[in-house]
């Protein structure tokens, strides 16, 4: 798979939001996180992180892992890194100056001079007029690309009405949305269609919606950071019955719903261990009978818990 913006695009992108969380430098827990990072970096897939993930530890662990690779492996892996600039966690500020500082912090943790792909992450606390004005985050992101500090810039967040404002500027090459194009929620369809029409590369994150579609209707407790309602649990149970009748697991169908979508260029899956990486690769390779998709569509729209229309648009 190729993209005008990401020539080394892979259908799976490996997410690292929990990587290194709660670990101390030099600890056994850090060593296990580094082992996970090495497995991801050697996988040949894109690896997605962010300044704020695990309080910066995600990037630090990836930086350690890069240092343990051979020079050839390190060069190849660094070409597949994606990171995100984040607001100052103490002040909440995400202006142009903060964009540059955030990127510098990320590069220092990762131990690289640049990353090819850079997202503006979760600008929920910044009014769009401020982000799009002089000295704002968008101006700084565009400048980083024009200066050659990165190759492609993206907007990465969840709330569709907020993200739509950034897509409409035409400034961005990449789009990342999460929890909004899955078996139980299709609310990203319009925005992803718009992004594709603009030639943007589209990443779809969280195809399991938290743990609901990963663990199933009995064990799953949340979807898109909200508790699973009785109605959504019941719909998911019916989808499980469809999957069981065809001899395939629900989580494989959930992942491949994203992988097969013409709106999605790469699906972001969170990885917490080498075993989890192997599981994701297995799910992606599972053969899904065509009848599964028709029968799930016949269940009708799922009662999603996402309510972007009720969230304020700054």
C-alpha angles and dihedrals in degrees: 000000000000137000133195087236100035112034092180094051117156126198089236123050116192115229122211107187096131096035112129093359112160094002126131124220111268094013128131088245090056090049090054090050090050089052089054091049092050090052090052094046091050094047095083091236128119113266118215124201138150141213093251100043110124089348091296095312093109091064092041092054091047088051091053090048092051088053091056094055125090115263091256093048092045093052092049094045093048089056089061098050123118122186136172135224114233140195120265102272093215100046102021090229118151105172130135094279091050091050090059095043091048091052092048090051091051094050091050092051093045093045094229134119095228144346121227096222125046130177131199101230131216101329091183097130094050119080109237091234088060094045092050097042132088111301091014133133096265093053090051093048092051090047092053089055093045091049090053093244088127135007103224135015129209145182114235123187142105113240107090098207091052096046092046090066091058094046090051092060091069088221098114133078098192138045127198120185127171136208092001105094106049140112089279103036131040099170093121093061097097096044094045089050089052091048092050090050087056091052094251123152108241125214119191112202131192099023088174092053093227111309102326098090093031097053101023138232096308102045101026113103106175145033121194091348093306129105115264111254122223089249094053092045090052092050090049090051090056090050089051089054090054091050093046091051088059095042097245130118122250093234092057090051091047092053095044092048085070097037092055097046114112087214094062125075097177134007118219115219123183114238122201102167142005087260090055089052091053090048091052091050090049092050090049091053096046113118111239117199114235091238092067093070095050093048093049091049088051089061089071128226115334118238094249119197092217112114107176090152089067095050118095117252109219 
